[in-house]
């Protein structure tokens, strides 16, 4: 039996799958794909540590070193990454290293975010064409998400980061390196130019992110769930998380069935939603009645 594996082919396939699974929720002002020669400032400490997977047994899988989003973007010949912002984050992260937690699946949901000074962000906006903001989350076995800041909800520091960057840059691109949906109220509040769910793309996930940002891959992922405006809008919210008993009060109206039937006005992004870089229109040329 031939056991020689071409690992590069596996990596190429994993990269393609991760890229094609990304969901583009928003793309205004021609923000994406990034133009060749674009000057880009990268914000968010998750730029430095890509979440390849959730916690628990899935997170324990042995892999080669997982590249960060910043590291991969710096390898792009068509992009110019702002050095001043990069240096600020590197200095801060060195003083606030990654917290891995202890015990089984006890990695924190998020890593502490670096506070931003508006003047610093405005200076970066004067030098750069676009801003990329990376927000990361993990969860999983023995570490389920909850409706808390740093889990399903953004932290106050993350809200302030989005406020500062979106107010200074006309083209702010938010990348969500998460394994599940998170609260999205900030989209309506800050109106970033682009929003992409990268999910957790495994060992090659950061490379897949670069493929999407540069336009080498056209985003074609679609939402497998409905994104509601508030977590309380989900019919299961009131009964989720009980340690002893779970009541399925929504009956057959699970997921999109509930929203389509009872609460279409509470939907921010519907089940199956996902944009691409293509533009097209459909019209009826002729209609034949049989």
C-alpha contacts under 8 A as a table, 3 or more apart, distances in Angstrom:
res1	aa1	res2	aa2	distance
6	X	9	X	5.61
6	X	10	X	6.92
7	X	10	X	5.03
7	X	11	X	6.22
8	X	11	X	4.93
8	X	12	X	6.07
9	X	12	X	5.04
9	X	13	X	6.15
10	X	13	X	5.16
10	X	14	X	6.07
11	X	14	X	5.02
11	X	15	X	6.06
11	X	204	X	6.80
12	X	15	X	5.12
12	X	16	X	6.23
13	X	16	X	5.09
13	X	17	X	6.15
14	X	17	X	5.18
14	X	18	X	6.11
14	X	202	X	7.75
14	X	204	X	6.37
15	X	18	X	5.21
15	X	19	X	6.17
15	X	201	X	7.91
15	X	204	X	5.13
15	X	205	X	6.47
15	X	207	X	6.66
15	X	208	X	5.34
16	X	19	X	5.21
16	X	20	X	6.10
16	X	208	X	6.82
17	X	20	X	5.23
17	X	21	X	6.12
18	X	21	X	5.22
18	X	22	X	6.69
18	X	198	X	7.94
18	X	201	X	4.98
18	X	202	X	7.64
18	X	204	X	7.40
18	X	205	X	5.93
18	X	208	X	5.76
19	X	22	X	5.49
19	X	198	X	7.86
19	X	201	X	7.96
19	X	205	X	7.51
19	X	208	X	4.46
19	X	209	X	6.43
19	X	211	X	6.75
19	X	212	X	6.42
19	X	217	X	6.86
19	X	219	X	7.01
20	X	217	X	7.33
20	X	218	X	7.52
20	X	219	X	5.82
20	X	220	X	5.59
20	X	221	X	5.77
21	X	198	X	7.63
21	X	219	X	7.48
21	X	220	X	6.75
21	X	221	X	4.48
21	X	222	X	7.54
22	X	196	X	6.83
22	X	197	X	5.66
22	X	198	X	4.87
22	X	199	X	6.82
22	X	212	X	7.95
22	X	219	X	6.04
22	X	220	X	6.92
22	X	221	X	5.07
22	X	222	X	7.87
23	X	196	X	5.66
23	X	197	X	5.08
23	X	198	X	6.80
23	X	219	X	6.41
23	X	220	X	6.65
23	X	221	X	4.54
23	X	222	X	5.68
23	X	223	X	6.77
23	X	274	X	5.51
23	X	275	X	7.17
24	X	27	X	7.35
24	X	194	X	7.77
24	X	195	X	6.19
24	X	196	X	4.57
24	X	197	X	6.50
24	X	219	X	6.33
24	X	220	X	7.73
24	X	221	X	7.33
24	X	274	X	5.48
24	X	275	X	5.15
24	X	276	X	6.59
25	X	194	X	7.30
25	X	195	X	5.45
25	X	196	X	5.85
25	X	197	X	7.48
25	X	269	X	7.83
25	X	273	X	7.47
25	X	274	X	5.70
25	X	275	X	6.06
26	X	193	X	6.91
26	X	194	X	4.71
26	X	195	X	5.02
26	X	196	X	7.22
26	X	275	X	7.17
27	X	30	X	6.65
27	X	31	X	6.13
27	X	32	X	6.45
27	X	193	X	5.72
27	X	194	X	4.30
27	X	195	X	6.85
28	X	31	X	5.98
28	X	193	X	4.79
28	X	194	X	6.12
29	X	171	X	7.02
29	X	193	X	6.32
30	X	33	X	7.56
31	X	34	X	6.53
31	X	130	X	7.76
31	X	171	X	5.77
31	X	172	X	7.61
31	X	173	X	7.23
31	X	193	X	6.14
31	X	194	X	6.38
32	X	35	X	7.86
32	X	194	X	7.18
32	X	213	X	6.38
32	X	214	X	7.62
32	X	215	X	7.59
32	X	277	X	7.73
33	X	212	X	7.14
33	X	213	X	5.17
33	X	214	X	5.11
33	X	215	X	4.98
33	X	277	X	7.66
34	X	38	X	6.54
34	X	213	X	5.91
34	X	214	X	5.26
34	X	215	X	7.28
35	X	38	X	5.44
35	X	78	X	7.65
35	X	79	X	8.00
35	X	214	X	7.20
36	X	78	X	4.55
36	X	79	X	6.28
36	X	214	X	7.95
37	X	78	X	4.91
37	X	79	X	5.21
37	X	80	X	6.46
38	X	78	X	7.02
38	X	79	X	5.27
38	X	80	X	6.04
38	X	128	X	7.64
38	X	129	X	6.13
38	X	130	X	7.43
39	X	79	X	6.21
39	X	80	X	4.63
39	X	81	X	5.94
39	X	82	X	6.71
39	X	127	X	7.53
39	X	128	X	4.73
39	X	129	X	5.24
39	X	130	X	6.58
40	X	79	X	7.04
40	X	80	X	6.01
40	X	81	X	4.96
40	X	82	X	5.84
40	X	128	X	5.53
40	X	129	X	6.09
40	X	130	X	5.01
40	X	131	X	5.53
40	X	132	X	6.97
41	X	81	X	5.90
41	X	82	X	4.94
41	X	85	X	6.45
41	X	86	X	7.76
41	X	124	X	6.83
41	X	125	X	7.94
41	X	128	X	6.48
41	X	130	X	6.53
41	X	131	X	4.82
41	X	132	X	6.22
42	X	47	X	7.29
42	X	70	X	7.34
42	X	81	X	7.30
42	X	82	X	7.36
42	X	85	X	7.01
42	X	86	X	7.08
42	X	131	X	5.84
42	X	132	X	4.74
42	X	133	X	5.94
42	X	134	X	7.61
43	X	47	X	7.12
43	X	85	X	7.50
43	X	131	X	7.23
43	X	132	X	6.03
43	X	133	X	4.64
43	X	134	X	6.30
44	X	47	X	5.93
44	X	113	X	6.68
44	X	114	X	7.20
44	X	133	X	5.50
44	X	134	X	4.97
44	X	135	X	6.18
44	X	161	X	7.88
45	X	48	X	5.81
45	X	49	X	7.50
45	X	89	X	6.91
45	X	93	X	7.40
45	X	111	X	7.62
45	X	112	X	7.83
45	X	113	X	5.91
45	X	114	X	6.74
45	X	134	X	7.19
45	X	135	X	7.66
46	X	49	X	5.23
46	X	50	X	6.29
46	X	111	X	7.64
46	X	134	X	5.59
46	X	135	X	5.75
46	X	136	X	5.40
46	X	177	X	7.95
47	X	50	X	6.74
47	X	68	X	6.14
47	X	69	X	5.18
47	X	70	X	5.27
47	X	134	X	5.70
47	X	135	X	7.95
48	X	68	X	5.24
48	X	69	X	6.67
48	X	70	X	6.20
48	X	71	X	7.66
49	X	67	X	7.78
49	X	68	X	5.31
49	X	69	X	7.62
50	X	66	X	7.14
50	X	67	X	6.98
50	X	68	X	5.07
50	X	69	X	6.52
50	X	136	X	7.60
50	X	177	X	7.21
50	X	205	X	7.81
50	X	206	X	6.86
51	X	54	X	7.35
51	X	136	X	6.92
51	X	137	X	7.32
51	X	138	X	6.86
51	X	177	X	6.52
51	X	178	X	7.34
51	X	200	X	5.92
51	X	201	X	7.98
51	X	202	X	7.71
52	X	59	X	7.77
52	X	66	X	7.41
52	X	200	X	4.95
52	X	201	X	5.56
52	X	202	X	4.08
52	X	203	X	5.85
52	X	205	X	6.63
53	X	58	X	6.63
53	X	59	X	5.52
53	X	138	X	7.24
53	X	179	X	7.05
53	X	200	X	5.21
53	X	201	X	7.09
53	X	202	X	6.00
54	X	58	X	6.38
54	X	59	X	5.42
54	X	138	X	5.11
54	X	139	X	5.13
54	X	140	X	5.25
54	X	179	X	6.59
54	X	200	X	7.67
55	X	58	X	6.27
55	X	59	X	4.67
55	X	60	X	7.48
55	X	105	X	5.15
55	X	106	X	7.62
55	X	107	X	6.90
55	X	138	X	6.62
55	X	139	X	5.47
55	X	140	X	4.74
55	X	141	X	6.01
55	X	143	X	7.25
56	X	59	X	5.38
56	X	60	X	6.47
56	X	104	X	6.74
56	X	105	X	4.63
56	X	140	X	6.04
56	X	141	X	4.78
56	X	142	X	7.10
57	X	60	X	5.04
57	X	61	X	6.93
57	X	141	X	7.46
58	X	61	X	5.84
63	X	66	X	7.37
63	X	203	X	6.69
64	X	203	X	7.23
65	X	203	X	7.64
66	X	203	X	5.26
66	X	204	X	7.24
67	X	71	X	6.38
67	X	72	X	6.73
67	X	203	X	7.51
67	X	204	X	7.61
67	X	206	X	6.29
67	X	207	X	7.89
68	X	71	X	5.13
68	X	72	X	6.36
68	X	206	X	5.95
69	X	72	X	5.27
69	X	73	X	6.12
69	X	206	X	4.86
69	X	207	X	7.42
69	X	209	X	7.30
69	X	210	X	7.59
70	X	73	X	5.15
70	X	74	X	6.13
71	X	74	X	5.31
71	X	75	X	6.75
72	X	75	X	5.20
72	X	76	X	6.91
72	X	206	X	6.51
72	X	207	X	6.18
72	X	210	X	6.87
73	X	76	X	5.27
73	X	79	X	7.21
73	X	81	X	7.53
73	X	210	X	6.20
74	X	77	X	7.79
74	X	79	X	7.24
74	X	80	X	7.38
74	X	81	X	6.31
76	X	79	X	5.59
76	X	210	X	7.97
77	X	80	X	7.81
81	X	86	X	7.83
82	X	85	X	5.86
82	X	86	X	6.38
82	X	124	X	7.71
82	X	128	X	7.31
83	X	86	X	4.97
83	X	87	X	6.03
84	X	87	X	5.19
84	X	88	X	6.33
85	X	88	X	5.13
85	X	89	X	6.38
85	X	124	X	7.36
86	X	89	X	5.33
86	X	90	X	6.18
87	X	90	X	5.02
87	X	91	X	6.10
88	X	91	X	5.32
88	X	92	X	6.24
89	X	92	X	5.08
89	X	93	X	5.89
89	X	114	X	7.45
90	X	93	X	5.20
90	X	94	X	6.11
91	X	94	X	5.28
91	X	95	X	6.68
92	X	95	X	5.23
92	X	96	X	6.16
92	X	114	X	7.04
93	X	96	X	4.68
93	X	97	X	5.42
93	X	98	X	7.71
94	X	97	X	5.61
96	X	112	X	7.85
98	X	111	X	6.68
99	X	107	X	7.19
99	X	108	X	7.16
99	X	111	X	6.76
100	X	106	X	7.55
100	X	107	X	4.94
100	X	108	X	6.92
101	X	106	X	5.24
101	X	107	X	4.54
101	X	108	X	6.31
102	X	105	X	7.78
102	X	106	X	5.57
102	X	107	X	6.93
103	X	106	X	5.71
104	X	142	X	7.58
105	X	140	X	7.41
105	X	141	X	6.37
105	X	142	X	6.02
105	X	143	X	6.35
106	X	142	X	7.62
106	X	143	X	6.66
107	X	138	X	7.88
108	X	111	X	6.97
108	X	138	X	7.36
108	X	139	X	7.86
109	X	137	X	5.46
109	X	138	X	4.90
109	X	139	X	5.73
109	X	143	X	7.92
109	X	145	X	7.71
109	X	150	X	6.24
109	X	151	X	5.63
110	X	136	X	6.47
110	X	137	X	5.10
110	X	138	X	6.55
110	X	150	X	5.64
110	X	151	X	6.99
111	X	136	X	7.89
113	X	157	X	6.37
113	X	158	X	6.75
114	X	157	X	7.51
115	X	157	X	6.17
115	X	160	X	7.79
115	X	161	X	7.04
116	X	120	X	7.34
116	X	121	X	7.27
116	X	160	X	7.66
116	X	161	X	6.23
116	X	164	X	7.48
117	X	120	X	5.41
117	X	121	X	6.56
117	X	164	X	7.85
118	X	121	X	5.09
118	X	122	X	6.10
118	X	164	X	5.69
118	X	165	X	7.99
119	X	122	X	5.06
119	X	123	X	6.20
120	X	123	X	5.16
120	X	124	X	6.38
121	X	124	X	5.07
121	X	125	X	6.24
121	X	164	X	6.80
121	X	165	X	6.31
121	X	168	X	6.63
122	X	125	X	4.95
122	X	126	X	6.38
122	X	165	X	7.99
122	X	168	X	5.35
122	X	169	X	7.77
123	X	126	X	5.17
123	X	127	X	6.69
124	X	127	X	5.17
124	X	128	X	6.05
125	X	128	X	5.16
125	X	129	X	7.03
125	X	130	X	7.51
125	X	131	X	7.78
125	X	168	X	6.05
125	X	169	X	5.57
128	X	131	X	7.52
129	X	169	X	7.91
129	X	171	X	7.27
130	X	169	X	6.61
130	X	170	X	7.44
130	X	171	X	5.03
130	X	172	X	5.97
130	X	173	X	7.52
131	X	165	X	7.31
131	X	169	X	6.61
131	X	171	X	6.34
131	X	172	X	4.75
131	X	173	X	6.04
132	X	172	X	5.95
132	X	173	X	4.75
132	X	174	X	5.88
132	X	175	X	7.17
133	X	162	X	7.79
133	X	172	X	7.23
133	X	173	X	6.10
133	X	174	X	4.73
133	X	175	X	6.04
134	X	174	X	6.01
134	X	175	X	4.84
134	X	176	X	6.15
134	X	177	X	7.07
135	X	174	X	7.53
135	X	175	X	6.30
135	X	176	X	5.17
135	X	177	X	6.04
135	X	178	X	7.80
136	X	176	X	6.12
136	X	177	X	4.66
136	X	178	X	5.55
137	X	150	X	7.73
137	X	151	X	6.91
137	X	177	X	6.52
137	X	178	X	4.86
137	X	179	X	7.09
138	X	178	X	6.28
138	X	179	X	6.48
139	X	143	X	5.40
139	X	144	X	5.56
139	X	145	X	6.01
139	X	179	X	7.42
140	X	143	X	5.08
140	X	144	X	5.30
140	X	145	X	7.60
141	X	144	X	6.59
145	X	151	X	5.66
145	X	152	X	6.28
146	X	151	X	5.99
146	X	152	X	5.96
147	X	151	X	6.56
147	X	152	X	5.18
147	X	153	X	6.17
147	X	231	X	7.74
148	X	151	X	5.41
148	X	152	X	6.00
148	X	153	X	5.54
149	X	152	X	6.67
149	X	153	X	4.53
149	X	154	X	5.24
149	X	155	X	4.79
149	X	156	X	7.73
150	X	153	X	5.84
150	X	154	X	5.48
150	X	155	X	5.25
151	X	154	X	7.06
151	X	182	X	7.68
152	X	181	X	7.43
152	X	182	X	4.69
152	X	183	X	5.79
153	X	182	X	6.33
153	X	183	X	5.31
154	X	158	X	5.95
154	X	159	X	6.54
154	X	183	X	7.10
155	X	158	X	5.14
155	X	159	X	6.35
156	X	159	X	5.05
156	X	160	X	6.23
157	X	160	X	5.04
157	X	161	X	6.11
158	X	161	X	4.91
158	X	162	X	6.25
159	X	162	X	5.26
159	X	163	X	6.13
159	X	186	X	7.51
160	X	163	X	4.95
160	X	164	X	6.11
161	X	164	X	5.27
161	X	165	X	6.13
162	X	165	X	5.26
162	X	166	X	5.71
162	X	190	X	7.05
163	X	166	X	5.48
163	X	167	X	6.01
163	X	190	X	6.30
164	X	167	X	5.36
164	X	168	X	6.27
165	X	168	X	5.23
165	X	169	X	5.89
165	X	172	X	6.98
166	X	169	X	5.39
166	X	170	X	6.86
166	X	171	X	7.64
166	X	172	X	5.83
166	X	190	X	6.22
166	X	191	X	7.32
166	X	192	X	5.91
167	X	170	X	7.45
167	X	190	X	7.72
169	X	172	X	5.91
170	X	193	X	7.22
171	X	192	X	7.05
171	X	193	X	5.24
171	X	194	X	7.63
172	X	192	X	5.24
172	X	193	X	5.23
172	X	194	X	6.44
173	X	192	X	6.43
173	X	193	X	5.95
173	X	194	X	4.58
173	X	195	X	5.81
173	X	196	X	7.75
174	X	192	X	7.13
174	X	194	X	6.15
174	X	195	X	4.77
174	X	196	X	6.30
175	X	195	X	6.11
175	X	196	X	5.05
175	X	197	X	6.15
175	X	198	X	6.39
176	X	195	X	7.74
176	X	196	X	6.16
176	X	197	X	4.83
176	X	198	X	5.52
176	X	199	X	6.55
177	X	197	X	6.73
177	X	198	X	5.23
177	X	199	X	4.96
177	X	200	X	5.81
178	X	181	X	7.40
178	X	197	X	7.44
178	X	198	X	7.05
178	X	199	X	4.65
178	X	200	X	5.69
179	X	199	X	5.11
179	X	200	X	5.45
180	X	199	X	7.20
181	X	227	X	7.34
183	X	186	X	7.82
183	X	229	X	7.74
183	X	230	X	7.07
183	X	231	X	7.17
184	X	187	X	5.80
184	X	188	X	7.98
184	X	227	X	7.78
184	X	229	X	6.89
185	X	188	X	5.83
185	X	189	X	6.61
185	X	229	X	6.18
185	X	230	X	7.25
186	X	189	X	4.78
186	X	190	X	5.82
186	X	191	X	7.64
187	X	190	X	5.58
187	X	191	X	5.18
187	X	192	X	6.47
188	X	191	X	5.48
192	X	195	X	7.06
198	X	201	X	7.13
198	X	205	X	7.88
198	X	209	X	6.67
200	X	205	X	6.66
201	X	204	X	6.41
201	X	205	X	3.97
201	X	206	X	7.49
201	X	208	X	7.62
202	X	205	X	5.22
203	X	206	X	7.78
204	X	207	X	5.45
204	X	208	X	6.37
205	X	208	X	4.98
205	X	209	X	6.28
206	X	209	X	4.99
206	X	210	X	6.48
207	X	210	X	5.10
207	X	211	X	6.32
208	X	211	X	4.97
208	X	212	X	6.42
209	X	212	X	5.22
209	X	213	X	6.21
210	X	213	X	5.03
210	X	214	X	6.01
211	X	214	X	5.48
211	X	215	X	6.02
211	X	216	X	4.99
211	X	217	X	5.40
212	X	215	X	5.20
212	X	216	X	6.32
212	X	217	X	5.23
212	X	218	X	6.40
212	X	219	X	6.30
213	X	216	X	7.91
214	X	217	X	7.77
215	X	218	X	5.99
218	X	276	X	6.13
218	X	277	X	6.02
218	X	278	X	7.89
219	X	275	X	7.15
219	X	276	X	5.17
219	X	277	X	7.03
220	X	274	X	6.84
220	X	275	X	6.97
220	X	276	X	5.92
221	X	274	X	6.07
222	X	271	X	7.86
222	X	272	X	4.94
222	X	273	X	5.24
222	X	274	X	4.60
222	X	275	X	7.95
223	X	226	X	7.05
223	X	270	X	7.56
223	X	271	X	5.49
223	X	272	X	4.60
223	X	273	X	5.29
223	X	274	X	6.39
224	X	271	X	5.92
224	X	272	X	5.97
225	X	255	X	6.85
225	X	256	X	7.28
225	X	270	X	7.40
225	X	271	X	4.93
225	X	272	X	7.21
226	X	255	X	6.70
226	X	256	X	6.11
226	X	267	X	7.09
226	X	268	X	7.92
226	X	269	X	6.14
226	X	270	X	4.81
226	X	271	X	4.43
226	X	272	X	7.85
227	X	267	X	6.18
227	X	268	X	5.58
227	X	269	X	5.02
227	X	270	X	6.26
227	X	271	X	7.49
228	X	231	X	6.76
228	X	233	X	6.31
228	X	234	X	7.00
228	X	266	X	5.76
228	X	267	X	4.45
228	X	268	X	5.12
228	X	269	X	6.85
229	X	233	X	7.00
229	X	266	X	5.77
229	X	267	X	5.89
229	X	268	X	5.29
230	X	233	X	5.35
230	X	234	X	7.69
230	X	266	X	7.84
231	X	234	X	5.84
231	X	237	X	6.77
232	X	235	X	7.51
232	X	237	X	5.72
232	X	238	X	7.42
233	X	237	X	7.43
233	X	266	X	6.67
234	X	237	X	5.43
235	X	238	X	7.12
235	X	249	X	7.59
235	X	250	X	6.02
235	X	258	X	7.53
236	X	239	X	5.58
236	X	240	X	6.00
236	X	248	X	7.04
236	X	249	X	7.12
236	X	250	X	6.73
237	X	240	X	5.37
239	X	242	X	6.76
239	X	246	X	6.41
239	X	247	X	6.10
239	X	248	X	7.57
239	X	249	X	7.98
240	X	246	X	6.96
241	X	246	X	7.64
242	X	245	X	5.75
242	X	246	X	6.21
248	X	251	X	5.92
250	X	253	X	5.30
250	X	254	X	6.23
250	X	258	X	7.58
251	X	254	X	7.04
252	X	257	X	7.85
253	X	256	X	7.65
253	X	257	X	4.91
253	X	258	X	4.52
254	X	257	X	5.59
254	X	258	X	5.73
255	X	258	X	5.82
255	X	259	X	7.03
256	X	259	X	5.13
256	X	260	X	5.93
256	X	270	X	7.48
256	X	271	X	6.14
257	X	260	X	5.33
257	X	261	X	6.06
258	X	261	X	5.25
258	X	262	X	5.75
258	X	263	X	6.90
259	X	262	X	5.42
259	X	263	X	4.50
259	X	264	X	5.04
259	X	266	X	7.42
259	X	267	X	7.08
260	X	263	X	6.31
260	X	264	X	5.31
261	X	264	X	7.17
263	X	266	X	5.51
263	X	267	X	7.36
264	X	267	X	5.63
267	X	270	X	6.15
269	X	273	X	6.39
270	X	273	X	5.57
276	X	279	X	7.87
284	X	287	X	7.07
